[in-house]
Amino acid sequence: MAETIFNRIRVMRNLFLYITLLAVCLVQFRGIEAQTDSSGETNKTQFKFGLYYNSYLNYYGRTDSLGSSGFFPLAELWLAKGFYIQAAPVFISNALSRFEYAGTVATAGYRYSREEKFAASVYFVKPFYKDNSQLPQSALKGQLNASYTWMNKLINLTAGGDIKFSDQLDYGLTAGLDHLFRLEPGQGLVLVLDPTLNLYAGTQRFSKTYFKQNNILFLPGTPQQETENINRLALLAYEFSMPIVLGKGKFQLIANPSYIIPQNLVAVANRSDLSERGKQTFYITAGVKISF
């Protein structure tokens, strides 16, 4: 039973890895890309297309044993009043596969901001993986996310949460601090930098099996195997990042160097295959985007 539950955790962790890659990158960049639009026309229907690369895929600092990187083109349709839909096919590369198509992730959401005082967003992520993909299948059915940011001249404060749908419900919480800098170096260029600190928490469900010595009076008894089911909300990671957007007209160059520190990794004694793999990691997400 313990091994089955740990396998389920490992399956969900690896699948969330790719969902989190898209969701985290898009949320961070979406919050600052509007600051690079010199036209100020942010409330109209737009089509955007981007190409993105992530140097080291991770789920809150949890990684696979192959150290995979990811590449995904992203198509976005932004409607009036802040509604949008997105689709991104995901390709992975590692020591065993140079460039493998894993499936497509679709997102639909709504974002609202008011006079640089606050911003709120809600979006739903739905993965569509091919049947013969090497990725674990059918663990994550969808993910609902919501966040609220209070903005001021000193520091922006963000609080968010998510619900992950699979054969059970899992919950996540996010808290963040950031301060946005907008520069105009000339020649129509706009540069936005957003140093950010995020804290991630989420539910963890697993079993811990151990042997307990039951003594009879003063005589040692027979060791008995016992299993304890753990269901807890735990801190998953700290992350420091610096989203950067350089824009001119319809074009944007995007980069997000990040350093993540995982917390509360699930470990199984003498079973590295069942334990969560993670370490303090520097990685970067980079891309280019054009608006039509």
TAKARA-V201025 format. One record per backbone hydrogen bond with DSSP energy under -0.5 kcal/mol. CO is the residue of the C=O (numbers start at 1). NH is the residue of the N-H. E is the energy in kcal/mol with one decimal. If there is no record, write none. Layout:
# TAKARA-V201025
CO/NH/E
CO/NH/E
This chain:
# TAKARA-V201025
1/5/-2.3
2/6/-2.4
3/7/-2.4
4/8/-2.0
5/9/-2.2
6/10/-2.4
7/11/-2.5
8/12/-2.6
9/13/-2.6
10/14/-2.2
11/15/-2.0
12/16/-3.0
13/17/-1.5
14/18/-0.8
15/18/-0.7
15/19/-1.4
16/20/-3.6
17/21/-1.7
18/22/-1.5
19/23/-2.8
20/24/-2.7
21/25/-1.4
22/26/-2.6
23/27/-2.4
24/28/-2.3
25/29/-2.4
26/30/-2.7
27/31/-1.5
28/32/-0.5
29/32/-1.0
29/33/-2.2
30/34/-0.6
32/35/-1.0
33/36/-1.7
34/37/-1.2
36/38/-1.1
37/40/-1.0
40/42/-1.4
46/78/-3.2
47/292/-3.1
48/76/-3.0
49/290/-2.3
50/74/-3.1
51/288/-1.7
52/72/-2.2
53/286/-2.5
54/70/-2.4
58/60/-0.6
59/62/-2.0
61/279/-1.0
62/59/-2.8
64/67/-1.0
66/95/-0.5
68/57/-2.6
69/93/-2.3
70/54/-3.0
71/91/-2.4
72/52/-1.7
74/50/-2.6
75/87/-2.0
76/48/-2.7
76/78/-0.5
77/79/-0.6
77/85/-1.8
78/46/-2.8
79/82/-1.0
80/83/-0.9
82/111/-1.9
83/79/-3.3
84/109/-2.4
85/77/-2.8
86/107/-2.3
87/75/-2.4
88/105/-2.5
90/102/-3.0
90/103/-0.9
91/71/-2.6
92/100/-2.7
93/69/-2.6
97/94/-3.4
100/92/-2.4
102/130/-0.8
103/90/-3.3
104/128/-3.3
105/88/-2.1
106/126/-3.1
107/86/-2.9
108/124/-3.0
109/84/-2.2
110/122/-2.2
112/120/-3.1
114/117/-2.9
114/118/-0.9
117/151/-2.7
118/114/-2.3
119/149/-3.4
120/112/-3.0
121/147/-2.4
122/110/-2.7
123/145/-2.9
124/108/-1.9
125/143/-2.1
126/106/-2.9
128/104/-3.2
130/133/-1.5
139/141/-0.6
142/165/-2.9
143/125/-3.0
144/163/-2.4
145/123/-2.3
146/161/-2.4
147/121/-2.2
148/159/-2.3
149/119/-2.2
149/151/-0.6
150/157/-2.4
156/178/-1.7
157/150/-2.9
158/176/-2.5
159/148/-2.5
160/174/-2.5
161/146/-2.3
162/172/-2.2
163/144/-2.5
163/165/-0.5
164/166/-0.5
164/170/-1.9
165/141/-3.6
165/142/-1.3
168/166/-1.5
170/164/-3.2
171/203/-2.2
172/162/-2.0
173/201/-2.7
174/160/-2.5
175/199/-2.9
176/158/-2.4
177/197/-2.8
178/156/-3.6
179/195/-0.7
181/193/-2.4
183/191/-3.0
186/189/-1.7
189/186/-0.7
190/247/-3.0
191/183/-3.4
192/245/-2.4
193/181/-3.2
194/243/-0.9
195/179/-1.4
196/241/-2.4
197/177/-2.6
198/239/-2.3
199/175/-2.1
200/236/-3.1
200/237/-1.5
201/173/-2.4
202/234/-2.7
204/232/-2.4
206/230/-3.7
207/209/-0.5
208/228/-3.0
210/226/-3.4
212/214/-0.7
212/224/-2.5
213/215/-0.8
215/217/-0.7
216/219/-2.9
219/216/-2.8
222/214/-0.6
224/212/-3.0
226/210/-2.7
227/229/-0.5
228/208/-2.9
228/230/-0.5
230/206/-2.0
232/204/-3.1
232/234/-0.6
234/202/-2.3
236/263/-3.2
237/200/-2.6
238/261/-3.2
239/198/-2.6
240/259/-3.0
241/196/-2.8
242/257/-0.7
243/194/-1.9
244/255/-2.4
245/192/-2.7
245/247/-0.6
246/253/-2.9
247/190/-2.4
248/251/-2.1
250/291/-2.0
251/248/-2.4
252/289/-2.6
253/246/-2.8
254/287/-2.6
255/244/-3.2
256/285/-1.2
257/242/-1.8
258/283/-2.3
259/240/-2.8
260/262/-0.5
260/281/-2.2
261/238/-2.0
266/276/-3.3
268/271/-2.1
271/274/-1.0
271/275/-0.6
276/278/-0.5
277/63/-2.6
281/260/-2.6
283/258/-3.0
284/55/-2.3
285/256/-2.4
286/53/-2.7
287/254/-2.8
288/51/-2.1
289/252/-2.4
290/49/-2.4
